[in-house]
Amino acid sequence: MNRGYNGYICMLKAYELGLRNIKGYFAVADDAMLNFWQPINLDMVFHQWGTKNVAFGPGPWWARAVGVPAMKNAIDMVKDKRNCSKTCQNTVEEYRQRLLKRKIIKENETAITEMEKFLNWTVSDVYYIPTQEMPFFTGLMKIFYRNELFLEIALHKYLRATKHQTAINPWKVSPTGGNERRLALSNNYNENVPFFHAIKFSQVTYYPEERYR
């Protein structure tokens, strides 16, 4: 994942293949499961946490190079027309209009107002973008990717400007650690959940004893 910013470029490259008759695109982490038979509305963005269940504060990501420094670079990029193409500028303006519509910013504010809020992030192991939404999603994510912004910050900024659906009780089907991991599958998994993230591979990489729990 290379510090978390390669987590969204895969979807952009899949979209750029130009495949026909594609309803939308799912991104699923390598340690998560997707129950594809669940009745997710494929005409609307789906995200496991969305903004409703956002993790407040700087968390572990904003203080790192993939957080505040990366976002400041993205801001510098969109301010400079030499580095922000016409397509880039159109994306930034659409971002502003979407934020205005959702009353995230005021009339006298810009997309940069939102980008300069260096707080909050959202767990993003499973999400879905319908094809009709991909042009804007791709444009915004390319700005973030070029500046190596962490996945769970980038997705939070995108979702702030986008109508979306979330999983019910997402914290019960999201990553669990320690002793909770042993009980997660048996206690929380059922065929009606849209996805499940029962383990973190880093647990068994850094703590070998976890392999036998």
Secondary structure, DSSP 8 states (H G I E B T S, - for coil): -TTTTTTTHHHHHHHTT--SS--EEEEE-TT-EE-TTS---TTSEEESSTTTT-B-SSTTTTTSTTTHHHHHHHHHHHH-TTTS-HHHHHHHHHHHHHHHHTTSS-TT--HHHHHT----B---SEEEEEGGGHHHHHHHHHHHHHTT--HHHHHHHHHTTS-EEE-SSGGGSS---THHHHHHHHHH--TTSSEE----HHHHHH-GGGGG-
